Amino acid sequence: MPHWNRKNRQNSLPGQRRNNWSWLKLPLLSPPAFCFGVDRAVKLCYQALEEHHNIATLGPIIHNQDVVDDLTRRGARIVDSIAELHPDECVVIRSHGVSAKVYEELEQAGNPYVDATCPFVAKIHRIVEKHTKAGDFILIAGDANHPEVAAIVGHCKGNCFVFESEKALNDFFQKKFSGFSQKTCNCCANNV
């Protein structure tokens, strides 16, 4: 199969127009596949449909309307909150994950659930929980309204800041900070 290069382009057959690309053969590529976490979430959702007579997803399972429509046709419901669940309805947690509070609400409601959170996202949840418990301030790059970012924020046990751009991050660090200490505290006396 000829590959495109300057030599092939310049050595067109006599009488061929220079913009005739009929000699260029490109292999057809299969449609792009889902990433590991999304593929896993979709498989878990279809599996839940086979194992439970009624399921609901907390928000669309992924950002692919064709898949969401197919799941809906097969009987999955999309809900936005735990309050919308039917008793004993199996809940599939979307690939983006949910906040720690949602897990607590699910436990209280007693609904069975399948956690389809991407393992890489779940790892971020564990990391921010650990660091906020240790007192660290967490910076999160992303859209504060995106479900994955909202879930990450929901696992922070302390202060965090979500920024969408370099400008937003620079603006955050341009804020003036003031520090104060207890009058009887000598903890910084030798370091200031």
N, C-alpha and C positions, 0 to 999 in steps of 0.2 A: 504494500500500500504506500503510495507516495506521501511524503510528509511535506507540509508547507515550508518552503524556504525561498530565499531570493532566487536561487538557481532555477527551481521548478517554475517559479512565477515568470521569470524572464524568458525561459525556453518554452513558451507556449507553442503549440502546433501552429504552423502557418495558417492564416485565415481565422484563427480563434481570436475573439475579442479579449483584450487584456483583463476585463472585469468578469470573465466567465470562470466561475469557480467549480465547474463540473468535475474537474480532475481531483478536487480535494475530497477525500473520503474520511469522514469522522465516525468513530464507533458510537453507537447509541449507548448512553449511560442509563443505568437503572435510576429510578427516582431516589433522591437523597433519603437516607434512613434516619430514624430518630436516634438521638443520643441514648446512651445506656440507661439513664434514669427515666427518661420518657418512655422508652421501649418497655422497661420493667413495669412502670405504672400502668401502661395500657394492658399488658398481659395480666397483671394482677386484677385489673378491673373486669376483664372478660372472664377470668377464672371465678371472681366473686359472683358474676352473673350466673354462672353454671352451678355454683354451690349454694346460693341463697335465692329465695323466691322474690325478694325485693331488696334493691340496693339504692343508695344515694351517694353522690359524690359531693364533697364540700367544695363548691365551685367547679368549673369545668376541669376535668382531670388533667388536660394539657391544652396548649394553645393550637389546636388543630380542629377546626369546625367539622370536617368530614368525620373524624374519629368520634368527636362528641355527639354528632348527629346519629352515627351508627349505634353507639352505646345507648342513646335515648330510645331509638327504635327497638332495641332489644330489651328495654325495660328499666334502664337506669334513670334515676331522677337527679337533677342538679338542685342542691339547696345551698343557701348562703349562711345558714346558722344551725346550731344544734336544735334550737327551738322548733324548726320546721320538720324535724325527723318524725317518722311514725314509730310507734313502739316496736322494738325488736328489728327495726330496719337496719341492715348492715351498711355501715358507712365506709366508703373508700376515701382515704385522705389523699389529696392530689399530690402530684409529683413535686410541687413547690413546698410542700410541708405546711404546717399550721403552728400557731403559737403554743406555748406550754399551757396556757389557759384553756385552749380548745381541748387538749388531751384531758385536762381535769374535768371539763364539762362533759366530755364523752363518758368518762368513768362514772360520773354522777348520774348521767342519763341511763346508763346500763346498756346502751346499744353496742352490739358487736362491731368491731371495725377492722379494716385491713389498712395497714400503714404503707401506702405506696410512695412515701416521700423518697426522693432520690437519695441514695446512700451518701453521695457527696454533699448534698444539702444538709442531711441529718448530721454529718460530721461538723459542718459549720455551726449547727445548733449547739452541739456539745462543746465546741471550742468557745463560743461566745458565753455560754453559761459558766464555764470554768473561769474565764477571764473576768467576767463581771462579778462573780462571787469573790474573786481575789481583789476586787476594787479597781480593775482597769476600766478605762473609758474606751468604748468601741466606736470605731469609724466604719461606716458601711457604705460602699459605693453602689449606687443603684437608684431606682425609682421608688420613692417611699410608698407609692400606691400599688406597686406590683406585689402580688401575693407572696412571692418568695422572700422579698425584702421585709414585708410585714411579718412573716413567720420568723425571720431572723431577729427582728426587733422584739418580737414576742418571746424570745428565749434569752434576751438580755436581762440580767437581774440588777441592772443599774443604769448608769448613764450611757447613752449612745447618740450618735449623730449620723443621719443619712444624707449623703450628698450625691448629686447627679452630674456634677461637672467639676473641673479643676477650679473654675471661678468660685463655685459655692464652697469648696474646701478652703481656698485661699481666703475668702470672706470670713469663714469660721475662725481661722487662725489670726485674722486681723482684729478680732474682738479684744477689747481691753479686759485683762484679768486683774483682779485685786486679791491680795492675800492678807489674812489677819491671823493673829494668834491669841491664845489665852494670855492674859496679862502675867500670870504666874508661871508660864511655861518657859523653860530655858532650853528647850530641845534644839533650837536653831541658833542659840547665842554665839556659838563658836564658828558657825558656818555663814553668817550674814555679814 
